[in-house]
């Protein structure tokens, strides 16, 4: 708890809101006095300034309680590292043959259009090669559908690109 409140980030945000909120309340009071002297537009401003003060307090609350490791550049880097780790684990389990038949069938293509294994998850006594031969489909379950293969290749290229909000 003390670690959160004594960081540079929190101290600066608290200082800013300690100046912002009273300033907005003071501006609202000033606009109320102007409104009482006859300026009807100032009634709107007299209400608006305290709303700005509340907005500052809410923003401060979210800013202080947000974990800087999950937002911003550090958050994106952490999510990328986690995605690489999970992708490597999924590929490793697909190569090792760990998991259900559906997992093995979809993990190689990133889950794109391949669907469940030809034998299905409940039909374990039938091998994938037997199912592919009897169904007339290839190893990936797509058969001769070149359009689906091209689409899967496109999705795989998108999966391998770095994921950022602003591509340059």
HUTA-V855810 format. One record per pair of residues at least 6 apart in sequence whose C-alpha atoms are under 8 Angstrom apart, sorted by the first residue. I is the first residue (numbers start at 1). GAP is how many residues later the second one is. Records with the same first field share a line. If there is no record, write none. Layout:
BEGIN
I: GAP ; GAP
END
This chain:
BEGIN
4: 6 ; 60
5: 6 ; 59
9: 55
10: 54
13: 47 ; 50 ; 51
14: 46
17: 39 ; 40 ; 43
20: 33 ; 36
21: 29 ; 31 ; 32 ; 33 ; 35 ; 36
22: 31
24: 25 ; 26 ; 28 ; 29
25: 24 ; 25 ; 28
27: 19 ; 22
28: 17 ; 18 ; 19 ; 20 ; 21 ; 22
29: 17
30: 16
31: 11 ; 12 ; 14 ; 15
32: 10 ; 11 ; 13 ; 14
34: 8
35: 6 ; 7 ; 8 ; 11
68: 6 ; 7
69: 6 ; 9
70: 6 ; 8
76: 88
80: 82 ; 83
90: 17
91: 16 ; 17
93: 6 ; 11
94: 9 ; 10 ; 13 ; 14
97: 7
98: 6
100: 21
101: 15 ; 16 ; 18 ; 19 ; 20 ; 23
102: 13 ; 14 ; 15 ; 18 ; 19
103: 13
104: 13
105: 9 ; 10 ; 11 ; 12 ; 35
106: 6 ; 8 ; 9 ; 10 ; 11
109: 43 ; 47
110: 46
112: 40 ; 43
113: 35 ; 39
114: 26 ; 27 ; 28
115: 26
117: 11 ; 24
118: 10 ; 13 ; 14 ; 17 ; 23
119: 7 ; 8 ; 9 ; 12
128: 11
129: 10
132: 6 ; 7 ; 9
136: 7
137: 6 ; 7
138: 6
142: 6 ; 7
END
